Amino acid sequence: MINKIKTISKESGFLRYFQNTSWLLVEKVIRLVVALSIGVWVTRYLGPEQFGILSYAQSFVAIFGAFSTLGLTDILMRELVKSEERKNLLIGTSFWLQMLGSLFIMLCIAIAIYVNDNDPLTNKIIVILGMVTFINSFGVITAYFYSIVKSSYIVIPSLIGLVLSSALKIYFILTEAQLLYFVYLLAFDMVFLTTGQIWYYFREGNSIFNWRFSWQIAKSLLNDSWPLVLSAIVISIYMKIDQVMIQELLGNTAVGIYSTAVVLSEAWYFIPMIICSSLFPAIVNAKTKSNDLYMQRLQRLYDLMAALGFSIVFPVILFSDWGINFLYGDAFALAAPVLNIHIWAGVFVFLGVANQKWFISENLQAYNILCLGLGMIANVVLNTLMIPKFGILGAAYATLISQFIASVLAPVFFKKTRMSFFMMLESLLFISTFKKLLR
């Protein structure tokens, strides 16, 4: 009887987490469909010049964006799981810390705007997007819903907001609205999502007015989160600096064309995140049973990531010219060769996501930051050298090379991480697959 109860409990627990993950997966798929329909229509309507202005402003703000969350989301979620009775202190402290982070972002943006020579429209968009980071501070509610395994409370308002936002985008296109209206829609998305989450938060019997700040908890949270802040800063620079440098060196039109290719190239990055999050608990569990089983499952994960990455690359390259022309028109034709280069970086991203899970499993997060840092330095240097000489194609090559360095090559430089380099190399060269076939 006891065993039967345990079995039912395990099954209900599995079902709960499966449903939770399913909500997140459904949202990602729907957002991808909208991005490839309404999002493409908006890009085509704005054209390379105005879409370039918007992309540059988003990248500019994103570089400072790591300070808005202070790396607290995962730490807060962990602490809420451990001690939900302290939720008002934990959530309240995280909220006010993130508000201070957003204030720091606005200070950085104000200084950057003062010293740059952007046109008034671009600076206005940067300020609007910067102000949105204050609204992002309510993302602490997201961490709470994750901690109680209720992703539906995040996804439902997100999808309703997506429908409303998409309808407004269509209306703005049909009425030939100016670029600023689409910027205001980005703010609307965050306001609607936050309002929906606050409503669900109250419906659960909670209140934001009960949040309290604690210096002791603040010190504890920041002590745990600073490596994540550093990592997020490195990643934000690493992922967005190319578009900022393209604008400075080549102008807004070049940014618009390049960003179009990047959007299509990075649209698939949610796949490794979901798969690795789902499969890695089984890999970690194998470590407690047998190191050989652990390594075997880890190699299979790398093999799967490489295979999925390559399976996306080849169809995209085959149909890139036709696809860009069909989706965006002749004005974005130069995005096709950029996409043909940039899409290869996805193979290394897929492997890198799996490798980051391994870093966590082995408690080697510091080495993850070092690897990302090497990739960031390579990206900045390569963009500086290659954009003036090769234009936006140079930026695509810089991204490809730096992704390889950060995700695959960098671990070879450190004794404790060298093993993962050789395992990823086996996957890239299909060596482990050939070994299985020859057995």
Secondary structure, DSSP 8 states (H G I E B T S, - for coil): -HHHHHHHHHHHHHHHHHHHHHHHHHHHHHHHHHIIIIIHHHHHHHHHHHHHHHHHHHHHHHHHTHHHHTTHHHHHHHHHHH-GGGHHHHHHHHHHHHHHHHHHHHHHHHHHHHHS---HHHHHHHHHHHHHHHHHGGGHHHHHHHHTT-THHHHHHHHHHHHHHHHHHHHHHHTT--HHHHHHHHHHHHHHHHHHHHHHHHHTT--GGG----HHHHHHHHHHHHHHHHHHHHHHHHHHHHHHHHHHHH-HHHHHHHHHHHHHHHTTTHHHHHHHHHHHHHHHHHHTT-HHHHHHHHHHHHHHHHHHHHHHHHHHHHHHHHHHHHHH-GGGTTHHHHHHHHTTHHHHHHHHHHHHHHHHHTT-HHHHHHHHHHHHHHHHHHHHHHHHHHTHHHHHHHHHHHHHIIIIIGGGGSTTTHHHHHHHHHHHTTHHHHHHHH-
